[in-house]
């Protein structure tokens, strides 16, 4: 399958997610590009823009006619004559120009379900970030409104680099924060994670797991807003000993992600109080499950099962073909998710140094 591409602004993508489709605008069609054409379209129509997203579409999931026609700049481009469902979007990639302001032909990542699910978290974090700084092996992302969120202020690395380089790049790119953090993706960085541990960093080895969306809602779970789940999360983070400034920001980070993806809060109430919750993030055909948790006084009653079941059902109803999550390799949720149909497909490490 050779994908087709479409350029959008962050606001256009968020509106498309809310509507379920990308609609024709000025013309009677949605302007698409082949991978080797998209830089021509970007340089011709979006010169000076630094906020573009590149939507990667499966042409077999586009239900309307696609014609190859002459367009500006002079070239035969594919045009979709009608709405393109967001479920045709396999990936959403930030597409900034180079240092010279010129857009280059992109290198597309693997588009199999496991790879897409593994990229979802970092893709959303990158789009919510307020700064992206190139570093050896990847990029450093900083999100100014939530400096206490390690996940949103870290290096994201997917090319082999040694531990010394990670430390040096973290010192350079994350200066001014009270922590250093790095997310390491792929087997080539496994030894780097070990070496960071030997340097005193805390290292969490994580299994990327996926499941196919399916099923029906349980009737026990409701969709709520962020304010409804804050008390549950705040209490959990206070039990972990976090400072009040950090507690507030760890909920605020989800509000930032709402601006770039379809973020849904799932909750179980008992006596009107939210006692269990989860976050489902939908980004085209890919979904991610995060923050599944139950108040300690209400565990053992099947609330977690209900949340996972409903998340899979909601993702299926939204047209997603994969739901991914990350689980610590040395902690019990990994096996718990496996018993609920999630299969391990990738490996990553999250390392941090909070001693600064």
C-alpha positions as CSV (number, residue, x, y, z in Angstrom):
1,X,0.0,0.0,0.0
2,X,1.4,3.4,-1.1
3,X,-0.1,6.0,1.2
4,X,-1.5,9.4,0.2
5,X,-0.8,12.5,2.2
6,X,-2.8,15.6,3.1
7,X,-1.6,18.8,4.7
8,X,-3.6,20.5,7.5
9,X,-3.2,23.0,10.4
10,X,-3.6,21.8,14.0
11,X,-7.1,23.5,14.1
12,X,-8.2,21.8,10.9
13,X,-7.2,18.4,12.2
14,X,-8.9,18.8,15.5
15,X,-12.1,20.0,13.7
16,X,-11.9,17.0,11.4
17,X,-11.7,14.6,14.4
18,X,-14.7,16.2,15.9
19,X,-16.7,15.9,12.7
20,X,-15.3,12.5,11.6
21,X,-14.2,13.6,8.2
22,X,-12.0,16.0,6.2
23,X,-14.2,18.0,3.9
24,X,-13.5,19.8,0.7
25,X,-12.9,23.5,1.2
26,X,-12.5,26.0,-1.6
27,X,-12.5,23.3,-4.3
28,X,-15.0,20.5,-4.7
29,X,-12.3,18.0,-3.6
30,X,-9.8,17.3,-0.9
31,X,-6.3,18.0,-2.2
32,X,-4.0,15.0,-1.7
33,X,-0.4,14.2,-2.6
34,X,1.8,11.3,-3.2
35,X,4.7,11.1,-0.8
36,X,7.1,12.4,-3.4
37,X,4.8,15.3,-4.2
38,X,3.9,16.7,-0.8
39,X,7.0,18.9,-0.5
40,X,6.0,20.6,-3.8
41,X,2.5,21.3,-2.5
42,X,3.8,22.5,0.8
43,X,6.4,24.9,-0.7
44,X,3.9,26.1,-3.2
45,X,1.0,26.8,-0.8
46,X,2.4,26.9,2.7
47,X,5.7,28.8,2.5
48,X,6.5,30.3,5.9
49,X,4.2,27.9,7.9
50,X,5.8,26.0,10.8
51,X,2.7,24.4,12.3
52,X,1.6,21.9,9.6
53,X,0.6,18.3,10.1
54,X,1.1,15.6,7.5
55,X,-1.9,13.2,7.5
56,X,-0.9,9.8,6.2
57,X,-3.9,8.1,4.6
58,X,-4.6,4.6,3.4
59,X,-6.1,5.1,-0.1
60,X,-8.2,1.9,0.4
61,X,-10.0,3.5,3.3
62,X,-11.1,6.5,1.2
63,X,-14.7,5.7,0.1
64,X,-15.0,8.5,-2.5
65,X,-13.5,8.8,-6.0
66,X,-9.9,9.9,-6.2
67,X,-8.9,11.4,-9.5
68,X,-5.3,12.4,-10.6
69,X,-5.6,15.8,-12.1
70,X,-3.5,18.8,-13.1
71,X,-3.3,21.3,-10.2
72,X,-1.1,24.1,-8.8
73,X,1.9,23.9,-8.8
74,X,1.7,22.3,-12.3
75,X,1.6,18.6,-11.6
76,X,-1.0,15.8,-11.6
77,X,-2.2,15.4,-8.0
78,X,-4.7,13.0,-6.5
79,X,-8.0,14.7,-5.6
80,X,-10.7,13.1,-3.4
81,X,-14.2,14.1,-4.5
82,X,-16.0,14.1,-1.3
83,X,-15.4,13.8,2.5
84,X,-12.4,11.7,3.6
85,X,-13.1,9.9,6.9
86,X,-10.6,10.5,9.6
87,X,-10.5,6.7,10.0
88,X,-8.5,6.6,6.8
89,X,-5.7,8.5,8.6
90,X,-3.0,6.0,9.7
91,X,-0.6,8.6,11.2
92,X,-0.4,12.3,12.0
93,X,3.1,13.7,11.6
94,X,4.4,17.2,12.4
95,X,5.8,18.6,9.2
96,X,8.0,21.6,9.8
97,X,10.2,23.1,7.1
98,X,14.0,22.8,7.3
99,X,16.2,25.5,8.8
100,X,16.2,27.2,5.4
101,X,12.4,27.4,5.4
102,X,12.0,24.8,2.7
103,X,9.9,21.7,3.1
104,X,11.6,18.5,2.2
105,X,10.2,15.1,1.0
106,X,9.3,13.3,4.2
107,X,10.5,9.9,5.3
108,X,7.4,8.0,6.3
109,X,7.5,5.6,9.3
110,X,6.2,2.1,9.3
111,X,2.4,2.0,9.2
112,X,1.6,-1.4,10.6
113,X,-0.7,-1.3,13.6
114,X,2.0,-2.0,16.2
115,X,4.3,0.7,14.9
116,X,1.4,3.2,14.8
117,X,0.3,2.5,18.3
118,X,3.9,2.8,19.6
119,X,4.2,6.3,18.1
120,X,0.9,7.6,19.2
121,X,1.9,8.9,22.6
122,X,5.0,10.7,21.4
123,X,3.1,12.1,18.4
124,X,0.5,13.7,20.6
125,X,3.1,15.0,23.1
126,X,5.1,16.5,20.2
127,X,2.0,18.3,18.8
128,X,1.1,19.6,22.3
129,X,4.7,20.8,23.0
130,X,5.6,24.4,22.9
131,X,9.2,23.8,21.7
132,X,10.9,21.0,19.8
133,X,14.8,21.0,19.8
134,X,16.7,18.6,17.6
135,X,19.1,16.4,19.7
136,X,21.4,13.5,18.8
137,X,19.1,10.5,18.2
138,X,15.9,12.4,18.1
139,X,14.2,15.5,19.5
140,X,13.8,17.2,22.9
141,X,10.2,18.3,23.6
142,X,9.3,21.0,26.1
143,X,5.8,22.0,27.1
144,X,5.9,25.3,29.0
145,X,2.5,25.2,30.8
146,X,3.4,21.8,32.5
147,X,7.1,21.7,33.4
148,X,6.5,19.1,36.1
149,X,5.2,16.6,33.6
150,X,8.2,14.4,32.8
151,X,6.4,12.9,29.8
152,X,5.9,16.3,28.2
153,X,9.4,17.6,28.9
154,X,11.9,15.0,27.8
155,X,14.1,13.7,25.0
156,X,12.4,11.3,22.6
157,X,15.0,9.1,21.0
158,X,14.8,6.4,18.4
159,X,18.3,6.3,17.0
160,X,21.3,4.7,18.7
161,X,23.2,7.0,21.1
162,X,25.2,6.3,24.1
163,X,24.3,7.2,27.7
164,X,26.9,10.0,27.9
165,X,25.3,11.7,24.9
166,X,21.8,11.3,26.4
167,X,22.9,13.0,29.6
168,X,24.7,15.8,27.7
169,X,21.8,16.5,25.4
170,X,19.4,16.4,28.4
171,X,21.5,19.0,30.2
172,X,21.5,21.2,27.1
173,X,18.0,20.9,25.8
174,X,16.1,20.6,29.2
175,X,18.0,23.3,31.0
176,X,15.9,25.2,33.6
177,X,13.8,22.2,34.5
178,X,14.1,20.3,37.8
179,X,14.5,17.0,36.0
180,X,16.1,15.3,33.1
181,X,14.1,12.6,31.2
182,X,14.4,10.5,28.1
183,X,12.1,8.2,26.3
184,X,14.1,5.5,24.4
185,X,12.4,3.5,21.6
186,X,13.6,0.3,20.0
187,X,16.1,-2.5,20.8
188,X,19.1,-0.4,19.7
189,X,18.6,1.7,22.8
190,X,18.3,-1.1,25.3
191,X,21.9,-0.9,26.4
192,X,21.7,2.8,26.6
193,X,18.9,2.4,29.1
194,X,21.0,0.0,31.2
195,X,23.9,2.5,31.2
196,X,21.7,5.4,32.3
197,X,20.6,3.2,35.2
198,X,24.2,2.7,36.2
199,X,24.6,6.5,36.1
200,X,21.9,6.8,38.7
201,X,18.9,7.5,36.5
202,X,15.6,5.7,37.3
203,X,14.7,3.5,34.3
204,X,11.2,2.0,33.6
205,X,11.3,-0.7,31.0
206,X,7.9,-0.7,29.2
207,X,6.1,-3.1,27.0
208,X,4.1,-1.6,24.1
209,X,0.9,-3.6,23.9
210,X,-2.0,-3.6,21.3
211,X,-5.5,-5.0,21.0
212,X,-8.1,-4.9,18.3
213,X,-11.1,-2.6,19.1
214,X,-14.3,-4.6,19.4
215,X,-17.2,-5.3,21.7
216,X,-20.1,-3.4,23.3
217,X,-20.2,-1.0,26.2
218,X,-20.8,-2.5,29.6
219,X,-23.3,0.1,30.7
220,X,-21.2,0.9,33.8
221,X,-18.9,3.5,32.3
222,X,-19.8,7.1,31.3
223,X,-18.0,9.7,29.4
224,X,-17.1,12.7,31.6
225,X,-15.0,15.9,31.4
226,X,-11.6,16.4,32.9
227,X,-13.0,18.2,35.9
228,X,-14.9,15.1,36.9
229,X,-11.8,12.8,37.1
230,X,-9.4,15.4,38.6
231,X,-10.2,14.6,42.3
232,X,-9.5,10.9,41.7
233,X,-6.1,11.6,40.0
234,X,-5.2,14.3,42.5
235,X,-5.7,12.0,45.4
236,X,-3.6,9.3,43.8
237,X,-0.7,11.7,43.0
238,X,-0.8,13.1,46.6
239,X,-0.5,9.6,48.0
240,X,2.6,9.2,45.8
241,X,4.0,12.3,47.6
242,X,3.9,14.8,44.8
243,X,4.0,18.5,45.5
244,X,0.8,20.5,44.9
245,X,2.2,22.3,41.9
246,X,3.0,19.0,40.2
247,X,-0.4,17.5,41.1
248,X,-2.3,20.3,39.3
249,X,-0.1,20.1,36.2
250,X,-0.5,16.3,35.8
251,X,-4.2,16.8,35.1
252,X,-3.5,20.0,33.1
253,X,-1.4,18.1,30.6
254,X,-4.5,16.2,29.3
255,X,-6.2,19.5,28.7
256,X,-3.3,20.5,26.4
257,X,-3.6,17.2,24.5
258,X,-7.3,17.8,24.0
259,X,-6.3,20.6,21.5
260,X,-4.5,18.2,19.2
261,X,-6.3,14.8,19.5
262,X,-9.7,13.4,20.5
263,X,-9.2,12.9,24.2
264,X,-12.0,11.1,26.0
265,X,-12.4,10.6,29.8
266,X,-14.0,7.4,30.9
267,X,-15.3,7.0,34.5
268,X,-17.1,4.7,36.9
269,X,-19.2,6.4,39.6
270,X,-20.3,5.1,42.9
271,X,-22.7,7.2,44.8
272,X,-22.0,10.1,42.4
273,X,-18.3,10.0,43.0
274,X,-15.8,9.0,40.3
275,X,-14.0,5.9,41.7
276,X,-12.3,4.7,38.6
277,X,-11.2,6.3,35.4
278,X,-9.2,6.0,32.1
279,X,-8.2,8.1,29.2
280,X,-8.9,7.1,25.6
281,X,-7.0,9.1,22.9
282,X,-8.3,8.8,19.3
283,X,-6.2,10.0,16.5
284,X,-7.6,8.9,13.2
285,X,-7.5,5.1,12.9
286,X,-5.2,4.8,15.9
287,X,-6.2,4.9,19.6
288,X,-4.3,4.8,22.9
289,X,-5.4,3.8,26.4
290,X,-3.9,5.7,29.3
291,X,-4.2,6.3,33.0
292,X,-6.5,3.3,33.9
293,X,-6.9,3.4,37.6
294,X,-9.3,2.8,40.5
295,X,-9.4,4.3,44.0
296,X,-7.8,1.9,46.5
297,X,-11.0,1.6,48.5
298,X,-13.0,0.4,45.4
299,X,-10.6,-2.1,43.9
300,X,-11.5,-5.7,43.2
301,X,-15.0,-4.8,41.9
302,X,-14.3,-5.1,38.2
303,X,-14.1,-1.4,37.5
304,X,-10.9,-1.7,35.6
305,X,-12.4,-4.5,33.4
306,X,-15.3,-2.2,32.6
307,X,-13.1,0.7,31.6
308,X,-11.0,-1.5,29.3
309,X,-14.1,-3.1,27.7
310,X,-15.7,0.3,27.1
311,X,-12.5,1.8,25.7
312,X,-12.2,-1.0,23.2
313,X,-15.9,-0.6,22.3
314,X,-15.6,3.2,21.9
315,X,-12.5,2.8,19.7
316,X,-14.3,0.3,17.5
317,X,-17.3,2.7,17.2
318,X,-14.9,5.5,16.2
319,X,-13.5,3.3,13.4
320,X,-10.1,2.6,14.9
321,X,-8.3,-0.6,14.0
322,X,-5.8,-0.7,16.9
323,X,-5.7,0.4,20.6
324,X,-2.2,0.7,22.1
325,X,-0.9,1.2,25.6
326,X,2.4,1.0,27.6
327,X,2.8,-1.2,30.7
328,X,5.8,-1.5,32.9
329,X,7.5,-4.8,32.3
330,X,8.1,-5.5,36.0
331,X,4.7,-4.5,37.2
332,X,1.4,-6.5,37.4
333,X,-0.7,-4.5,34.9
334,X,1.4,-6.0,32.1
335,X,-0.1,-9.5,32.7
336,X,-3.5,-8.0,33.6
337,X,-3.7,-6.4,30.2
338,X,-2.5,-9.5,28.5
339,X,-5.4,-11.4,30.0
340,X,-7.7,-8.9,28.5
341,X,-6.5,-9.4,24.9
342,X,-3.5,-7.0,24.7
343,X,-0.4,-8.5,23.1
344,X,3.1,-7.2,23.6
345,X,4.6,-5.9,20.3
346,X,7.3,-3.3,21.1
347,X,9.8,-2.4,23.9
348,X,10.8,1.0,25.2
349,X,12.4,2.6,28.2
350,X,11.6,5.8,30.1
351,X,14.6,7.1,32.1
352,X,14.7,10.2,34.3
353,X,17.0,11.9,36.8
354,X,15.1,14.0,39.3
355,X,18.0,14.9,41.5
356,X,18.7,18.3,39.9
